[in-house]
Amino acid sequence: MATDSEIKSTLATVTTATLTTILLKKGLRNVWMRGAMPIKPGQGRIVGRAFTLRFVPAREDLATPESWSSPKSTRAAIEAMPDGCIAVVDAMGIKDAGIFGDILCARMAKRNVAALVTDGVVRDLDGVLGTNLPVWCSGAAAPPSVAGLTFVDWDQPVGCGGVAVFPNDVIVIDNDGAVVIPAAMIDDILEAATEQERLEGWIMQEVNNGAALPGLYPANAENKARYEDWKKNSAK
């Protein structure tokens, strides 16, 4: 099984668009988290293991400012986040209550959390941006989480952006959004991803040289043979 270092170094060169194609070929269609988009340009591509957090609809006896001091709180969850993880937060797509603000994001940055991914929104936007924590979300809202959500637990299976995410699944995020790779499939995906990126790089080279798409993308037998020859020559 590939180490986390090998996973990160390989997938850092593979786009989420390519990964969705590879996962589709493996039978997985629902892997792209709806609503989780980069909060600002230039955040790059980040790879990490999922650390999951889950909200449910607000219930007045539980969703209170006092709940922030509970042992089962977002504050406690942040202290359990391992170095280099990607926090994946199921906020049920709620856009009128910010799940995290600047202080919580600053603490995550201090704990070397790689990124925050959610189908919800953040609050204290200027402050969040100032923490330099990479964030993928649906935007910003002023009200706190308890205005619309109840935090219930962490390190459980969640549904973020309509996608099932389990603890320790591999998350890849870039300008096209967030994609989950099931942990049990990671070795197969790594092998396929490297080859798919190489193939698409060759196809792009052919397109830039004026080649027509039919028979090239996807490649027919003739172009597959040409690609294999190119690959052999490139390896010399």
Long-range contacts (C-beta under 8 A, 24 or more apart in sequence): 1-186, 1-187, 2-186, 2-187, 2-190, 4-49, 4-84, 6-190, 7-47, 7-170, 7-186, 7-190, 8-47, 8-48, 10-190, 10-193, 10-194, 11-45, 11-47, 11-170, 11-172, 11-190, 11-193, 12-45, 12-47, 13-197, 14-172, 14-193, 14-194, 14-196, 14-197, 15-45, 15-174, 15-176, 15-197, 16-45, 16-172, 16-173, 16-174, 16-176, 16-177, 16-178, 16-179, 17-176, 18-193, 18-196, 18-197, 18-200, 19-172, 19-179, 19-181, 19-189, 19-193, 20-179, 21-196, 22-189, 22-192, 22-193, 22-196, 23-179, 23-181, 23-189, 25-192, 26-185, 26-188, 26-189, 26-192, 28-182, 28-185, 30-162, 30-163, 30-164, 31-163, 31-179, 31-180, 31-181, 32-161, 32-163, 32-177, 32-178, 32-179, 33-88, 33-117, 33-119, 33-136, 33-160, 33-161, 33-162, 33-163, 33-165, 33-177, 33-178, 33-179, 33-180, 34-93, 34-119, 34-161, 34-162, 34-163, 35-93, 35-119, 35-120, 35-137, 35-138, 35-161, 36-117, 36-118, 36-119, 36-136, 36-137, 36-138, 36-160, 36-161, 36-173, 36-177, 36-178, 37-136, 37-137, 37-138, 37-177, 38-134, 38-135, 38-136, 38-173, 38-174, 38-175, 39-122, 39-125, 39-128, 39-129, 39-135, 39-136, 39-137, 40-129, 41-175, 43-115, 43-134, 43-135, 43-136, 43-173, 43-175, 44-134, 44-174, 45-172, 45-173, 45-174, 46-86, 46-114, 46-115, 46-134, 46-172, 46-173, 46-174, 47-114, 47-170, 47-171, 47-172, 48-84, 48-85, 48-86, 48-114, 48-115, 48-170, 48-171, 49-82, 49-84, 49-85, 49-86, 49-167, 49-168, 49-169, 49-170, 49-171, 50-85, 50-86, 50-88, 50-165, 50-166, 50-167, 50-168, 50-169, 50-170, 50-171, 50-180, 51-80, 51-81, 51-82, 51-85, 51-86, 51-87, 51-88, 51-113, 51-154, 51-155, 51-167, 52-87, 52-88, 52-89, 52-90, 52-154, 52-155, 52-156, 52-157, 52-158, 52-160, 52-165, 52-166, 52-167, 53-77, 53-87, 53-88, 53-89, 53-90, 53-151, 53-153, 53-154, 53-158, 54-89, 54-90, 54-151, 54-152, 54-153, 54-154, 54-156, 54-158, 55-89, 55-90, 55-91, 55-92, 55-94, 55-99, 55-120, 55-145, 55-149, 55-150, 55-151, 55-152, 56-92, 56-149, 56-150, 56-152, 57-92, 57-148, 57-149, 57-150, 58-97, 58-146, 58-147, 58-148, 58-149, 58-150, 59-150, 62-150, 63-145, 63-146, 63-147, 63-148, 63-149, 63-150, 64-146, 65-144, 65-146, 67-146, 67-150, 67-151, 68-146, 72-151, 72-152, 72-153, 73-151, 74-99, 74-100, 74-104, 74-145, 74-151, 75-104, 77-151, 77-154, 78-104, 78-107, 78-108, 78-111, 78-113, 79-111, 80-154, 80-155, 81-108, 81-111, 81-113, 83-111, 83-112, 83-113, 84-112, 84-113, 84-114, 85-113, 85-114, 86-113, 86-114, 86-115, 86-116, 86-117, 86-171, 86-173, 87-113, 87-115, 87-116, 87-117, 88-117, 88-118, 88-158, 88-160, 88-165, 88-171, 88-178, 88-180, 89-116, 89-117, 89-118, 89-119, 89-120, 89-158, 89-160, 90-118, 90-119, 90-158, 90-159, 90-160, 90-165, 91-118, 91-119, 91-120, 91-121, 91-145, 91-149, 91-160, 92-119, 92-120, 92-149, 93-119, 93-120, 93-138, 93-161, 94-120, 94-121, 94-148, 94-149, 95-120, 95-121, 95-138, 95-139, 95-141, 96-121, 96-141, 96-143, 96-147, 96-148, 97-121, 97-141, 97-143, 97-144, 97-145, 97-146, 97-147, 97-148, 97-149, 98-122, 98-123, 98-124, 98-140, 98-141, 98-142, 98-143, 98-144, 98-145, 99-145, 99-149, 100-128, 100-145, 101-127, 101-128, 101-144, 102-126, 102-127, 102-128, 102-130, 102-131, 103-127, 105-131, 105-133, 105-135, 106-131, 106-133, 108-133, 109-133, 115-173, 117-160, 117-171, 117-173, 117-178, 118-160, 119-160, 119-161, 119-162, 120-149, 134-173, 136-173, 136-177, 136-178, 198-231, 199-227, 202-227, 202-230, 202-231
